[in-house]
Amino acid sequence: MVEHGGFEPPTPCLPGKCSPAELMPLDAVSVAGFGEGGQRSRAGAQCGMRGSARRDGGLLGCDTGGGMLELALVGTGGMLPLPERWLASALIRYNGHLVLFDCGEGTQISLRALGWGIKDIGVLLISHVHGDHVAGLPGLLLTLGNSGRTEPVDIVGPPGLIAVVTGLRVVAAYLPFEVRCRELESGDSFAHAGMRITCVAAEHHVRCLAYRLDVPRAPRFLPDRARSLGVPLVDWKRLQRGEVVGNVRPQEVLGPPRPGLSVGLVTDTRPTSAIADLVNGVDLLVCEATFGDDADQPRALERKHMTFREAAELASAANASRLVLTHFSPSVTRPEDYASNALDVFANTTIGSDHLSVTLRFQKD
């Protein structure tokens, strides 16, 4: 268990360095930064900068986002942006917060066209540090600064992330907010804005991560039961927060567990059992499908990517509810022509397109 002391507020304008820090719940603490000239701040000294990350598979205890999560494909291309197809990226909106998955060249242009806003992007999930997934970071960070954002921005990804982001920030050196980088290991998990984000290692030519986002849902509160146990009305919220009131425990006035919402984000990888376990049972799986033709499976194997059929097989193995394909090779000019290769395996498959959006809602009960 990592212990943190008190932390100073972020410096209003930081030099072009990414602040490495131990992983903690992003909505609970401030973490280590660098002062002027790249010197470690007092917060960094207290943190120890040990680089080990918290692994915590537990979910948050409440749902505060109105029971709805939205995802939009910012882009669906692999390798290079095309006139009609931006590089693969996804934007998640929940509870007034935005989370961006990958940020290749031109991502901010497509974000503007999408119209969900940019200023509220507080966390960026990076799958790996190939250019088509990170080269858009400097421009996006500068735009966030020009939007008036002053709150810290967290960038998480595989080992090697800090060096890459520090290099990219040479052209985005001064920002009105702190940029906090965290290098994750397979199995790491953290909380942000009512979501639990978990990652596992993917299989690519460089260190790569697949992600899962969970929005847990609290059990229904049973007011009749609380009244019968004599709990005063003013104490009901304490029970809902998990506190014991007198001799009454929360589980005595709460209904059975209820399913939350979940999304899997998988790109630049071969299908693996670890990824299937990570995204098991998700409501929505956004998965790379670089090659459409089954005949390109040897190329997918060599280049550590997937075909449409392999992505569908992964969704089926994981018991996902819905699959959206993305990250198409530039040679796949009409992804819809290969749809049957995925639909034959997994019927609830959608061929992704730029700005396609999906809304997930809690089940009615």
Summary of the structure (lengths in Angstrom):
residues: 365
radius of gyration: 21.4
end to end distance: 37.8
largest distance: 68.4
contacts: 1257
relative contact order: 0.14
helix: 26%
strand: 27%
